[in-house]
């Protein structure tokens, strides 16, 4: 978002809500472990956790005066127990998320998506309502990693084309989709933009793993090269003082992130092609999917401490 639109956006860290779509997500945290006694403690501790925004143990900055009380949804399944929750703070109503559990080819797959909208909420709402159906249709009853990867690519392409076909719609959104195959213990992540997904593991507490890609022009040289090859001009927006400032952008359009869904008014500079990866999950871990409202606030070290602390009964 432009700097003037981003003013006042602060992160919050709160507990989970029921499995349902909701406006304005900040993050979705998924706690998973192989079935063991520790899983029950994990579920109990997370359900009882309470974080007061502005007064967190990790001193994470957030909107003062608000309190989020945790609740949890426990999803026991073969070989795993999953605790899943969301933290939501609505500012402009342009961000969306959804969670769904499906059986694909006889295997349980947990689907999580987060979309960070701009220019209105049409694109992000469309992804919330349609992305999973597109994904499942392409998977065609095959839950292998290669099938889920191709299903993600196809779902992003179809969502992009259909949003752009909406008459008068120039809205866009970044998009991240995570598919957890609970039987195989695999995570497939597809993302376009800067809505990021990390894996935090108690086995490697000092090494959180980024499983998505950050496509901001300030952070991604390959995106800059792609846009230059298409004839885009890279620069910074001119502020009220007449001087250039803020993040690097591509013109025409002025986007600081040119990977996503929609943005029909930005010519062909916007690419919906997601970064796609599949990896085997560790024994104990937390997956955190969040819009830039989280990642732009605290440090990754602060987020790691909170994410791993929720696995302890005293948390």
C-alpha positions in Angstrom: 0.0 0.0 0.0 1.1 3.6 -0.5 2.7 5.2 2.6 -0.4 7.4 3.2 -2.6 4.3 3.2 -0.3 2.3 5.4 -0.2 5.0 8.1 -1.5 3.7 11.4 -1.3 0.0 10.3 0.1 -1.8 13.3 0.5 -5.4 14.1 -1.4 -7.3 16.8 -0.9 -10.8 18.2 -4.0 -12.6 19.4 -5.7 -15.9 19.8 -7.5 -18.1 17.4 -11.1 -17.8 16.3 -13.5 -20.4 14.9 -12.9 -21.9 11.4 -14.7 -19.3 9.2 -14.0 -16.6 6.7 -13.6 -13.2 8.2 -12.7 -9.7 7.1 -9.5 -8.0 7.8 -7.2 -10.9 8.8 -3.8 -10.2 10.3 -2.6 -13.7 10.7 -3.4 -17.4 10.8 -1.4 -19.6 13.0 -1.5 -23.3 12.7 0.1 -25.5 15.4 0.8 -29.1 14.5 2.6 -32.0 16.0 2.7 -35.8 15.6 0.1 -37.3 18.0 1.6 -37.5 21.4 0.9 -36.4 25.0 2.5 -33.0 24.2 -0.2 -32.3 21.6 -2.9 -32.3 24.3 -0.8 -29.8 26.3 -0.2 -27.7 23.3 -4.0 -27.5 22.6 -4.7 -26.7 26.2 -2.1 -24.0 26.5 -3.1 -22.4 23.3 -6.8 -22.4 24.2 -6.0 -20.7 27.5 -3.6 -18.1 26.1 -4.4 -14.5 26.3 -2.4 -11.7 24.7 -3.1 -8.1 25.5 -2.0 -6.0 22.5 0.4 -3.3 23.6 1.5 -5.3 26.6 3.0 -8.5 25.2 5.9 -10.3 26.8 7.8 -9.7 23.6 6.9 -6.0 23.6 5.4 -6.2 20.1 4.0 -2.9 19.1 0.2 -2.8 18.4 -2.9 -0.7 18.7 -3.1 0.3 22.4 -6.1 -0.3 24.5 -7.3 -3.5 22.6 -7.4 -7.0 24.0 -7.7 -10.2 22.1 -8.6 -13.3 24.0 -7.6 -16.6 22.6 -9.8 -19.5 21.7 -8.9 -22.5 19.6 -10.2 -25.2 17.2 -8.7 -28.6 17.7 -8.6 -30.8 14.6 -7.5 -34.3 15.5 -6.6 -36.5 12.6 -4.7 -39.6 11.7 -1.1 -39.1 12.9 -1.6 -35.4 13.8 -3.4 -33.1 16.1 -3.9 -29.6 14.8 -4.6 -26.4 16.7 -5.6 -23.6 14.4 -6.5 -20.0 15.1 -6.7 -16.5 13.7 -6.1 -13.0 14.9 -8.0 -10.3 13.1 -8.0 -6.5 13.2 -10.2 -4.7 10.6 -8.9 -1.3 9.3 -10.2 -0.9 5.7 -12.1 -4.2 5.2 -9.9 -5.1 2.2 -8.1 -8.2 3.6 -9.7 -11.6 3.7 -8.9 -15.1 4.9 -10.5 -18.5 4.8 -9.8 -22.0 6.2 -11.2 -25.3 4.9 -10.5 -29.0 5.5 -11.0 -31.2 2.5 -10.5 -34.9 1.6 -8.6 -35.2 -1.7 -8.1 -38.7 -3.0 -8.8 -40.1 0.4 -6.3 -37.9 2.2 -7.1 -35.0 4.5 -5.8 -31.7 3.4 -6.1 -28.5 5.4 -6.3 -25.4 3.2 -5.5 -21.9 4.5 -5.5 -18.7 2.4 -4.8 -15.0 3.2 -5.4 -12.2 0.8 -4.2 -8.6 1.3 -6.4 -6.4 -0.8 -5.9 -2.9 -2.2 -8.0 -0.6 -4.3 -11.2 -2.2 -2.8 -12.1 -5.6 -1.6 -13.5 -7.2 -4.8 -10.3 -9.2 -5.6 -9.7 -10.4 -2.0 -13.3 -11.4 -1.5 -13.3 -13.3 -4.8 -10.2 -15.2 -3.7 -11.8 -15.9 -0.3 -15.0 -17.3 -1.9 -13.6 -19.1 -4.9 -9.9 -20.1 -4.5 -10.4 -23.3 -2.7 -13.0 -24.6 -5.2 -10.7 -23.8 -8.1 -7.8 -25.6 -6.3 -9.8 -28.7 -5.5 -11.2 -28.9 -9.0 -7.7 -28.9 -10.5 -6.3 -31.4 -8.0 -8.8 -33.9 -9.3 -8.6 -36.4 -6.4 -4.8 -36.5 -6.3 -3.2 -35.2 -3.1 0.4 -35.7 -4.2 2.8 -32.8 -3.9 3.1 -32.4 -7.7 -0.7 -32.4 -8.1 -1.2 -29.8 -5.3 1.5 -27.6 -6.8 -0.1 -27.6 -10.2 -3.5 -27.1 -8.6 -2.2 -24.0 -6.9 -0.7 -22.5 -10.0 -3.9 -23.1 -12.0 -6.1 -21.7 -9.2 -4.1 -18.5 -9.1 -4.2 -18.1 -12.9 -8.0 -18.7 -13.0 -8.6 -16.3 -10.1 -6.5 -13.6 -11.8 -8.4 -13.9 -15.1 -11.8 -14.0 -13.5 -11.2 -11.0 -11.3 -9.9 -9.0 -14.2 -13.0 -10.0 -16.2 -15.3 -8.3 -13.6 -16.6 -5.1 -15.3 -15.1 -2.0 -13.8 -13.0 -3.8 -11.3 -9.4 -2.5 -10.8 -9.0 -4.0 -7.3 -6.1 -6.3 -6.6 -4.6 -8.4 -3.8 -1.6 -10.3 -2.8 -2.4 -14.0 -2.1 -0.9 -16.9 -0.1 -2.3 -20.4 -0.1 -1.0 -23.2 2.2 -2.2 -26.8 1.8 -1.2 -29.2 4.6 -1.5 -32.9 3.6 -2.1 -34.3 7.1 -1.5 -37.9 6.1 1.9 -37.3 4.4 3.1 -34.5 6.7 3.7 -32.2 3.8 3.2 -28.5 3.3 2.6 -27.0 -0.1 2.7 -23.2 -0.2 1.8 -21.0 -3.2 2.1 -17.2 -2.9 2.2 -14.1 -5.0 3.1 -10.9 -3.2 4.2 -10.1 0.3 1.7 -12.0 2.4 4.3 -14.3 3.9 4.3 -17.8 5.5 6.9 -19.1 8.0 7.5 -22.3 9.8 8.7 -22.1 13.4 10.0 -25.2 15.0 11.2 -26.0 18.5 13.8 -28.3 16.9 15.4 -25.2 15.3 14.3 -22.2 17.4 16.9 -19.9 16.0 16.1 -20.7 12.3 12.5 -19.8 11.3 11.9 -20.9 7.7 10.3 -18.7 5.1 8.2 -21.0 3.0 6.8 -18.3 0.7 8.7 -15.6 -1.3 8.7 -11.9 -0.7 7.9 -10.2 -4.0 8.3 -6.6 -2.9 10.3 -4.6 -5.4 12.6 -3.4 -2.6 13.4 -7.0 -1.7 13.2 -9.0 -5.0 15.7 -8.3 -7.7 14.2 -10.9 -10.0 10.9 -9.0 -10.0 12.7 -5.8 -10.8 14.4 -7.5 -13.8 11.1 -9.0 -14.9 9.3 -5.6 -14.9 12.2 -3.8 -16.7 12.1 -6.4 -19.4 8.3 -5.6 -19.9 9.1 -1.9 -20.2 8.2 -0.8 -16.7 9.8 2.1 -15.1 11.0 1.7 -11.5 11.1 4.6 -9.1 9.6 6.2 -6.0 6.4 8.2 -5.7 6.7 11.9 -5.2 5.4 13.1 -1.9 3.7 16.3 -0.9 7.1 17.9 -0.4 7.9 17.3 -4.1 10.6 14.8 -3.3 10.6 11.0 -4.1 10.2 8.7 -1.2 8.8 5.5 0.1 9.2 2.0 -1.4 10.4 1.3 -4.9 7.4 1.1 -7.4 6.7 0.2 -11.0 5.1 2.7 -13.3 2.5 3.0 -14.8 0.4 1.8 -11.9 2.6 2.7 -9.0 2.6 -0.8 -7.4 5.3 -1.7 -4.8 4.4 -5.4 -5.3 3.6 -6.5 -8.8 2.8 -10.1 -8.1 -0.8 -10.8 -7.2 -4.4 -11.1 -8.4 -6.3 -8.5 -10.4 -5.1 -4.9 -10.8 -6.6 -4.6 -14.2 -5.4 -1.0 -14.5 -1.8 -1.9 -14.3 -1.4 -3.3 -17.8 0.5 -6.6 -17.9 3.0 -5.7 -15.2 1.1 -7.7 -12.6 1.9 -11.4 -12.6 -0.3 -14.0 -10.9 2.3 -16.7 -11.2 2.9 -17.9 -7.6 6.1 -19.1 -6.0 5.4 -22.8 -5.2 7.2 -25.1 -2.9 6.5 -28.3 -1.0 8.4 -29.5 2.1 8.2 -32.2 4.7 7.1 -30.9 8.0 9.2 -31.3 11.2 7.9 -33.2 14.2 6.7 -30.1 16.1 6.1 -26.8 14.5 4.0 -23.7 14.1 3.0 -22.3 10.7 2.2 -18.6 10.6 0.6 -17.0 7.5 0.2 -13.2 7.8 -0.2 -10.0 5.9 2.4 -7.3 6.0 0.6 -5.8 8.9 2.4 -8.3 11.1 5.8 -8.6 9.4 6.3 -4.9 9.2 5.9 -4.5 12.9 7.9 -6.8 15.2 11.2 -8.4 14.3 11.3 -12.0 13.2 13.0 -12.8 16.4 10.1 -11.4 18.4 7.6 -13.3 16.3 9.6 -16.5 16.8 9.5 -16.1 20.6 5.8 -15.7 20.7 5.1 -18.4 18.2 7.1 -21.0 20.1 5.9 -19.9 23.5 2.4 -20.8 22.6 3.4 -24.4 22.6 4.1 -24.4 26.3 1.3 -25.1 28.9 2.3 -22.0 30.9 1.8 -19.8 27.8 
